[in-house]
Amino acid sequence: MGLTKQYLRYVASAVFGVIGSQKANIAFVTLRGGGKGQYVAVGACEHVFIWDVRKAEKVLILEGKKHEVTYLCPSPDGIHIAVGYEDGSVRIFSLLNGESNISFSGHKSAVSVMRYDALGARLVTGSKDTDVIVWDIINECGLYRLKGHKDAITQILLLESKNLLITSSKDSFVKWWDLDTQHCFKTMVGHHTEVWGMVLLNQESRLLTGSADSELRAWDIQYIEEGKEAGEPQEKKVRTLLESEEEDEEGLDDEPEERILSCKKAGSVLREARDRVVSLVTDAKAKVLACHGLDTTLEVFIVLSEEEVQKKMDKKLKKAKKKQSMSQEGEEDVPEPVVERKLSDEIQKLANIKASSKIRSVDCLLAPNGEMKVALLLQNNTVETYTLKTTEKNPTGTKTSRLTLSGHRTDVRTLAFSSDNIAVLSASGETVKVWNRSTLQVIRTMGCEYALCSLFVPGDRQIILGTKSGKIQIFDLASGSLLETTDAHDGALWSMCLSPDQRGIVTGGADKTVKFWDFELIKDQDSGKTKRLTVKHTRTLQLDEDVLCVRYSPDQRLLAVSLLDCTVKIFYTDTLKFFLSLYGHKLPVLCLDISHDSALIATGSADRNVKIWGLDFGDCHRSMFAHDDSVMFLQFVPKTHLFFTAGKDRKIKQWDADKFEHIQTLEGHHREVWCLAISPNGDHIVSSSHDKTLRLWERTREPIILEEEKEMEREAEFEESLAKGDEPVVPGETKGEAEPAGKKTIETVKAAERIMEAVELYREETEKLEEHKAACKAAGKELPPLKMNPILVAFGNVSPSQYVLEVIKKVRSSELEVSLLVLPFPYVPDLLKLFSGYLQQGLEVELVCRCLFFLLRVNFGQITSNQMLLSVIDELRTNTISKVREIRDVLGFNSAGLQFLQREIENKEDVMFFADATDRFKEKNRKRKKRERAVLTIT
C-alpha cells in the first residue's frame, strides 16, 4: 500500500484588529477593583471585549461560538452580562471569571434588544422575528413568548411597580403588556414611522419615544387604580379582562375603555438632527437623556425633577407678576397672571457632543457630583469617552479617552508576513500597522495613503506599500517614518511582487503597464551621512488591458500577469517576450500564485472558480467551483502544492493542487474576506475582512482524514435540517398572544433522544431483573447476580431508575420543556411510574414536579383515556401534594429564621449607631466647653 499524503488541520488562534463591531451596542460595566465608568463592553464579532478606557487595554474576552453578537445588557447587580446573538440565542456571562453557565434559545433570528428587571431575576428579550420572550434567570428557563408586533422589536421597558411591559417596534406601534395575564391591553398608534427608541422619565410617569423624524414625543402615563388593585387576584383580573373584551365586541362603535392606565400625548421635544433616532438612553435614575441619529452629534438633555420645575414656575410667576404690576399701575381688579407649564420646562437641552465619526451606539452614567460620563461606539471601529458637568450653566463635553490603536479605521486590504514569521503587516485606507504575531500587540502605526498591496523588504527593516493613487511608499520600521513616495503608475497600483533574487520588485497597475524596480541605497538628504533605501525604475512592459495581479515564478524565469480581459499572460522575465496565454475564466482573474517548483499556477476569479494550470504548456489541469462569490485572494503554502483561497462568501478554503481536492474550510469571518497572508514556514495564516477583524489561524499536528471531514459535514447539514423542522404543537392549545418560550433546536432533539435511550435501558434492565427473579424462584435457590450494564457502571453502579433521573438532570433547564414535548407518548407511562418512585424517595422534587406537570398538560387526553395509568396518577397525586407541602414548610421555616436573624442584626446595628452618635455628641460638648474655658481664661 502506497503512502497517503497527510494534511494537517488549521484552527482559529486569535481575533484582533477590531475594537467594537457595528452590530452590537456599547455598555458600561463594573469589574472588581474598578470604578464606575472605567470599563466598557463592546461586541467584537462573536466575542465580547471588555476595555479599560483609562489604560486603553483589553481586560477580559467573553468568548462566543460562531454567531455575531447583536446586543449587550449588563445585570443590575453588575456581576453578569447578557449577550444576544445573531441566531437568536442568549448567553449570560459572569464578569468575575468570564464564564457562561446559562444559555437560552427561543428566537428564530437576531436578538435586537434585552432588558433585566430591577432584581435581575427576569430577562426580557426582543428580536427581529417580532417576538418578545420573558426568561426566568434563576430557574434558567423561558416563561412565555409574547406575539403581536409585525416587525423587529426596537426597545423594551419594564414598569416594575405595576408588573407591566412596554415594547416598541419597527411596525410603528408601541404595545403595553400586563405580565400577570400575559396580555396586550393597549396599543399606541400615534407614530407615523418606525419607533426606534423610548425611555421612561419622572418615576415612570412619562414615556419619551423617538422615531424617524426630529421629534421626541412625550406621553403622560396615568394609572387607573380601579383596574389594577394591589391585592387583586390574577383569576379576577383575567375574568375582568374577558368580560371587558365581550363588552367591546358587543359595542364596537363605542370608544375603547381605558384599562390599567391611560397614555396621552404631552408634547414634543425637538432635536437638532433631521434624521432618525438611532439610540435614546438615560442614566440609571433618568436624570439625563442622550440621543443621537446617523450623524456625528450626540444631543444631551437634562430632565428636571418636580421640585426643580416648581421652583422654575414660581420664578416665572414672580417675574410675570412684576411685569404686570409695572405695566398696569393704578388699575384695579387686575387678573392674576397665569404661567403655562410646557414640556421644555421639564426637559431642557444641555449640550451637544461632537464625535470624531458617525455614532453607532451610546451609553451614559451620572455620578452623584453631577458629572456625566458618556461612552460612544463609532462606526469607524473606535470607542470614545466624554465627561460633561451637568451642574454648569453651559457645559461642554470633554474627551477623556479614545481607543484607536488596536485597530484600523477602514478595511484592511493588504497583509504581509516578515521573513522570521514574527511580524505581521496590515494596511488600510489611512494607516499601516505592524503587529507582533505572538502577543498581537501593535509595534508600529504609520499614516499612509489608501494601500492595496504591500511587502517586507528583505531584512525586515523597511516595508513597501502600493497605493490606490499609483504611488510606491517606503517606510522605515525602526523610526516609523515615511522614507520616500514614488509615482509609479497613473492609475491604481493593484499588485506588487518581490523578485526571487530579492534585488527588486515588480508592480502592475491600472495604467496597463507592468514596471520593474531595483532596490538601491542612496544618501539621505536630511542627514547627509546615512544611506536610505529607494527603488529605481528599470523596465516597463506595456499591455493592452489593466493589470490586476503580477507574480514571478520562484525560479525567476517567468512572469504571470492577470489582465482585465479575463486572461492571464505569461512572459519570459529576461526578454519580456510572450510565452503563454491562459484563458477560460468568464470574469477577470483577481488573484494568482505559482507553486514553489514553478510547475503549477493557480488562478482565482470573480466567476467564483479556481483553475489549476501547468506552466510548461499552459494546459488547464482542473477547474474547481471554489466559493459562492468572487475569489479575492489565493496563495500557495510554501514548499507544497497546497493552496488557500479567500472569498467574498466569508470563507477561507484549503485545496490540494495535485489531487484537486478540497481539504478544509476555515469559517469565522462575518463579512467578505479581502486578503490573507501565509507565514514563510506555513504554520500561520492571517486574514482580513470587511468585519474589521484580523484573524490568526495556526497549523496543528492533528491530521485531516478527508472521508471523515465529508461525513462530519453531512452530519452537520442533517442536524441543521432536523432543527429547522416544524415546531412541535401542544394538543388543545390555540395560538394566541402568549406562547411557550422554547424553540426546537438540535440540542433539544438530542436531549429527547438521550431521555428515550435512558427509558429503554430502564425497561431492558427491569425485564432482565424480573427474569432473573423468576429463574431464582423456579430453581429454588439464589443464582449468581446479573452482570451490571456498562453504562450504569460508568455512572457509579447506579440503579436503572436513578440513571434516568441523572439523564433528566443533565438536560439544560431552558431546553427541558421542548425536549419533553418532542418525546413520543409510549415513553410517558414509564416516566410517570418513575416520577412516582422519585417523589416517594424525595429525590429532586422540584425538577420531577416540573416535568410531571408539563407531561400531564401536553399529554392530558391520552393519559386520561388510559385506564392502566389511573393508579399511577392517584399515587402521584398523593405523593406530590405531601412532598411539595414538606418542601414548602422547610422553605417557610428557613425564610422565617433568616428574617429573624436579619432583624437581630439590624437592631444590633441601630444600637451601635445610636451609641456612636451619643459618644460623638458627648465628645463635641466636651471640646466646646474646653474651648469656652480657654477663652474665659484669656479674657
Steps between C-alpha positions, in 0.01 A plus 500: 500500500643839399547788736210743521552874517439636850311825540528692826211696648506880534302639795396850609757646736403863567280792394658845503485833321138563603412742780121484475267341242220702347222245562504520882463789743744636759438468876675613817587207728658468844785264577657423835735775611384744231300819534178578318560617148844335475397192299285467188372187327476485121421224255795379293344270238418181696689611815442774756800718591517681834725808464662708773451845348752667730787268407367421148547129576290192434440348846256217428372303200162324523540235232208422273449204268444598138210745479545876517410695815200730446414637847655541846315557828682512838305368801388744773747352751788550254623140539354358178447612143240359261620462140259458208617340175404507134346151508255607775681336791581678827791419731562641846865549595653562839721811503702350786650211303369547143313166498150433371280249683155609381383505141155544347380417151155625400525754218520408133712801398733759651435636852439875458444615861515366857398630843543369856244563772610692814597184691679337207273193533326539163636587158277625219634464147371634168605384158479567129254207484241740662470292820563608860607227747511521879769275655538389861870541586485314834317195365692531168191455286262692276174621654302602191518652153298814418383536139330800345752722322538480122864608472829494693488602869706816561464569873366341820412674828381351830270680747601315815235645731210376286664194337442647155708480185528755218635396160565707189552372149579597144131442424441852651306366801574516872332216690424473872493153654368382838750233607259353755253403227754494209264719302542814288250746647600813305649588161620854433459606138619861518814445287506521122836327460716242678550548876877470549538575871315588819576580865303545824536828693365661820466182711333306217232766447620619158596312185727655237516339155726565202413413141616582147454879532655777712230484769529320833136444600406514869207305645347542846427172681211502750407181684134407540507345847159326473626279219803371683466496878801402702373173638274401211524129419609400150180297435288809565717706265468240224122487554471879489713504184279242329180679604628831367600328173143367464364849566732641232375242251137587578551876457761535226412862426567615857828659606739235638501504879832584664633207701776510764632835375449782255778639282447841341737712294654782706707670229823467307868572550670610179842365411751688287559198277253437218563126457363206699579426863763225531546491879295655780647429845485634855711445809375260772283766670381663173641843589688548171398395152736434207382470142668471159415434138707381206749789523788595732305707756377376837228718653482504882186613687445541873174386659401726789331357809154617612651728769736664250217555252283652775780739600535602137125558467497709820780719360309543173182590691687752714648658188159509330343666806776759512461573129122529538525733800739728309282514189162541675576732791195662667251267331259299713371142465809383315473125427768270642765421231503139381824322408451198277714195574669367187693184426812711432492602867550134600735372228771753417780483246831479684773468237610343173796262486673480163665162439785443256286273280141376459358360825374143510405464867514691831487429873511746789551519876427783743723534807356641828708820451312573175775383265367308202713233333421409141638207298460507122552214257575652160448352157872511415610238759564755779382544859499851652412613852395850608416675827245776544440712811118514517507752790661771284286752312646437152695173527722364225597139442864419577657202322667281765616201294502357148563136409655494152841336523378138495331522161463672163232755422425345159528150352843338479567435130850351518699276735859375510718284724861578585766244405543389866123423535472742796377832360171548311437806283144625445415808293165674446369825354677724751762311703749218482558298817762242591390241759689250711347164405553335840373785724261658241623842611555790259871572456474789254217714359577727204274721292478407133287542188235243403710180485420214259814283520802471728815305581796490739833599344762221550648554846158602644618853579287677239157443348366599158138587424321536167215753515172571324646820356780301329782591741767285664553593867809380691490504883780444751382278788766609753400867488143450375553765236418529130831482309377561148191530280551415131246553222490156340175473302237738364217287641462273803800281583316168534782252551863477610739206516853461638748352252632155604861633500375766754666783303183678391125497452250492215176701506182488291246779476180626342702697242554174300870474589724265697807677641823352631685667788841437659592572861769765547666670795541877466623771734232646720461868414392590856799356686748487211695212659263202528366308202138417443312258278341606173365329188631567150280444195680271250250357247135535394274242337209662315178298473156539342290476818512606867732281708329340803770267634868423430712207625854378437562128468734397789778418248460858362467362148140604441266786593124442524275802441120498553309741274154655501409302185466182716830350377836436663804572285837331571820682393869414518656715772833568325373597151132583588399289201154346501492131595144383583144627529272329751136560406184336626372720782173681429585799724834672584763305695538686831780288649757242399806322638774268375616189691850480653630270221366732222295208365145614577310827488165542679264782406194628688234705327189709557308216326544304831723236342861400563696352211827307528732519198830343403775756435679287241224499233231722657248215513213520751530205739172564680235765549335497844197687629666651807277762664143631491631846407814656349835341588694793647836347593703187426837385635698176505627363831883524475676185370171315430237467231229597750344844470247720679227713345298779659160605369228757536282216640682551836692172472864397471560163334800273463553295183736234366629600155620145420186304593262793433329445835347737751677436831338730757300820547595764756183675614499795735476824305157665491554712187696480172860379540730741312841340532720258691871439557675169574814505713825385330504179707131432422401469868288815517242678286365848561185621322313830481135570437234767456394425863816694605661192657837345440496128576797283573487129414770251596595156374460219752644148503152352458465320166191544282332190354293624206234227521437586865481871418239436231302277737508771770378760248210274401412442868507876570268562202262227619493638855432849367207376290370304802497813717328697222204259495149592609458619857332241725135584574336463843163324451201715592696825519396778266751755374450836669703791633685284754676179399773275650844660490706201385611417146582169336877477452743219437583506875135441597471215247819339637378545860171327410696215338712462816185480717351239264821293511504521881135383522574211260800398711279514810245273329768248394665489843162466677402209271836329561456542876148354493619204286787444743260502799268256318795270421614510868146414611475213251842362601421538870839647572694823460661522155818705426415876476449657159788679334458879532439706187828683412312833474368462855851405618638814336247704700623347826294174520170689517163333463320528162239738648774717650672508157182639335491777764868580438431535124203734564711708742765550231250655257534879500223666697415728206465198266311264732141579390574483125693173551200347680266639235666304217496180709271229347207399725606131550783627723269714718339218711845373601608852595184551710569176692861608554389846619273335760800309635721810507234694696464219755876509558505882501748522207518830305140587589501839325642364171271193505191716565594732214536206256187330635271803466626571149450140383152494653408822323626406151382134511180556698264335248701180461576466872136541611379248241751237622345295786838338579639834617216569747681351803827672401327840476332444839837417659657804339221722634552396861881491482525838322277683746676357808856559370431852373340579837813375680732711282275804543514458880879473495529810279255692722693406815833599342355828371359587847835412660693720258260790553541464879881507462472805272291685763748407774794633295312820410406563866861444605622740231242763606614475864863536390410794275319684782782419745755645255283808448468554880878463545565751222249746649665474844846548346377809312354651819822431692712674234261798489514545880880470492517770231268728699714459816812586299334819370391602855853441630651726230248782565 
